[in-house]
Amino acid sequence: LMRLLAQAHVTFSSTLCVQYGRGAEGGTVRYGQLNFRASLSVQAYKKLTATLLTEDSQRNGDSADESPAGSEDGYPVIEFRMMNDRANHEGSEIWDAQISAIVQLHKEQTGSSAGALKNDKVSGGGSTLDLEKKVYYPISLTPNTHPHFSRIWYARHVLNEESPLLKREVRDMIAADKKWDPDFNSWREIRDCLNPFISLRVTLSGTSAVSASTVFAEHVYEFDDVCVGWRFANMVYEKKVGIYNRSWWRRFGRPFGLTGEPVQAEGDEDNPDMKTKVDRALLHDIVPQPGGDFEPMEDDTDSVFHIFNI
């Protein structure tokens, strides 16, 4: 029972999306990195995004279409998302949620010791033990905390000179140039820069609003889960909500308000009441990033994630 109560009702996306160039622009609202795309309603998010883009263009003296590509420093980003399985139910939030990630890599070997260590084995008891070295590194995520995780949480990791997800020679080049080389902004170059990791483990913890107890969740990604030049499809929509439905009217008659005006029904065009909903079936769906350069994928019917053609 305690094990069930400690399990967070959270589902992770099956894909790690790498975005670069203009494809990395506008993925998450850059306002305190609090992930407003998942916290605000659709209309509020669009209004806030337009305001931030206008402020950026006025501050930089150029238009929004001429803003620098990529993240704030032009670096590619790798992104995944998490969904609260009870996103469409009030009172099911996770308070003070935190996430952390650790990547498992093959230990880098140089010189003549590389071949010796690669084939180094210990035998005994009728079996052999492969002594292939593995190392672990923490992965910085932004944002790594969420005070009110109620719907969707997008987490990003910047591929810069400190990222263990990039090969060492790429990190050294970035450290020397103090920037990302724009010539690498193609899916083939990005794929070649990535360090083929063994696993990437993400853990989540927080306080459930339902049980008022600490809950946990985790997910393990593999290198095959990385999709270069893709982003996640939108899964938030707004639904009109009415106080009464038409089946109630057919039985008891159309109700009237205090002013004598009939109460609006669910589905009426002029109904101002809107409620933000999450389409849980779209959690794993991805679409090509803006710009037209993305890694081609085979149409695999057994794949966990779905591809939307836009």
C-alpha positions, 0 to 999 in steps of 0.5 A, spaced: 500 500 500 505 504 501 508 503 495 502 504 491 501 511 495 508 513 493 507 512 486 506 519 482 501 519 477 505 521 471 507 519 464 513 521 461 514 522 453 517 516 449 522 521 445 527 526 446 527 531 441 533 535 439 531 542 436 536 547 433 537 553 429 530 556 428 527 550 431 529 551 438 525 558 438 519 559 442 518 552 445 517 554 452 516 561 454 522 564 457 519 568 463 523 565 469 523 558 466 517 557 469 514 553 463 508 557 462 506 553 456 503 548 460 501 552 466 497 557 462 490 557 458 491 557 450 489 564 450 493 566 455 499 563 453 498 566 446 497 573 449 504 572 453 508 569 447 506 575 443 508 580 448 514 577 450 516 577 442 514 584 441 518 586 447 524 582 445 524 585 438 523 592 441 529 591 445 534 588 440 531 593 435 529 588 430 523 584 428 521 577 431 523 574 425 530 576 425 531 574 432 538 569 433 537 562 432 537 556 437 536 557 444 538 564 448 546 563 446 544 559 439 546 552 442 541 546 440 537 543 446 534 536 447 527 536 450 522 531 453 515 532 457 511 529 462 504 529 463 500 529 470 495 523 468 490 527 472 490 533 468 483 534 467 481 533 474 481 538 479 485 537 485 490 532 483 496 537 482 503 535 485 506 540 489 513 542 489 515 537 484 522 536 482 526 533 477 533 530 476 537 526 471 543 522 470 546 519 464 550 513 463 556 513 458 562 509 456 568 511 459 572 515 455 579 511 453 585 514 450 592 511 447 594 504 448 590 503 454 584 503 450 585 497 447 587 493 453 582 496 457 576 494 452 578 487 452 580 486 459 576 480 463 576 477 469 575 469 469 573 464 474 568 460 476 566 458 469 564 465 467 568 471 464 566 478 467 567 484 462 570 490 465 568 495 461 568 502 464 562 506 465 561 513 468 555 517 470 554 524 469 548 529 472 544 532 467 542 540 468 535 541 466 531 547 465 526 548 469 528 543 474 522 545 479 515 546 478 511 549 484 504 546 481 505 541 476 497 540 474 498 539 466 504 538 462 511 539 464 517 541 459 524 540 461 530 542 457 537 541 457 542 545 453 547 542 449 553 546 450 560 546 452 558 543 459 553 538 456 556 530 457 551 529 451 556 532 446 562 528 444 569 531 448 571 534 441 565 538 440 565 541 447 572 543 446 571 546 440 565 550 443 569 552 449 574 555 444 570 559 440 565 561 446 559 559 441 555 554 437 558 553 430 552 555 425 555 550 420 553 544 425 545 546 424 543 540 420 540 534 423 546 530 420 551 534 424 547 534 430 547 527 430 554 526 429 555 531 435 551 527 440 555 522 445 551 515 444 549 514 451 547 508 454 541 510 458 538 517 461 534 516 467 530 522 469 527 522 476 521 526 479 519 527 486 513 532 489 507 532 494 501 529 491 495 534 493 490 527 493 494 523 498 498 529 501 504 524 501 511 524 497 510 521 491 516 519 486 516 517 478 522 515 474 523 514 466 529 511 463 531 514 455 536 510 451 540 513 445 535 510 440 529 515 443 533 521 440 529 525 434 533 530 431 529 536 428 523 534 431 518 538 437 512 535 441 505 536 438 501 541 442 496 537 446 492 543 450 486 545 448 480 549 450 473 546 451 466 550 452 463 549 458 455 550 460 452 550 466 446 546 463 446 541 457 440 540 452 438 533 455 436 537 461 432 542 457 428 537 454 426 534 460 425 540 464 425 546 459 430 551 458 432 555 464 432 563 465 437 567 469 436 573 473 435 578 468 430 574 464 435 571 459 436 564 457 442 560 460 447 558 455 448 551 453 454 547 452 456 548 445 453 555 444 457 559 439 457 565 444 458 561 450 464 565 454 466 559 459 472 556 457 476 550 460 483 548 459 483 541 457 489 536 456 489 531 450 492 525 453 493 521 447 498 526 444 503 525 449 508 522 445 506 525 438 511 529 435 512 534 429 518 537 424 521 543 427 520 549 423 525 551 418 524 544 414 531 541 416 529 534 420 531 527 421 527 523 416 524 517 420 521 510 417 514 509 418 514 504 423 507 502 425 510 499 432 513 505 434 511 508 441 511 515 438 506 518 432 509 523 427 504 528 425 505 531 418 504 539 417 
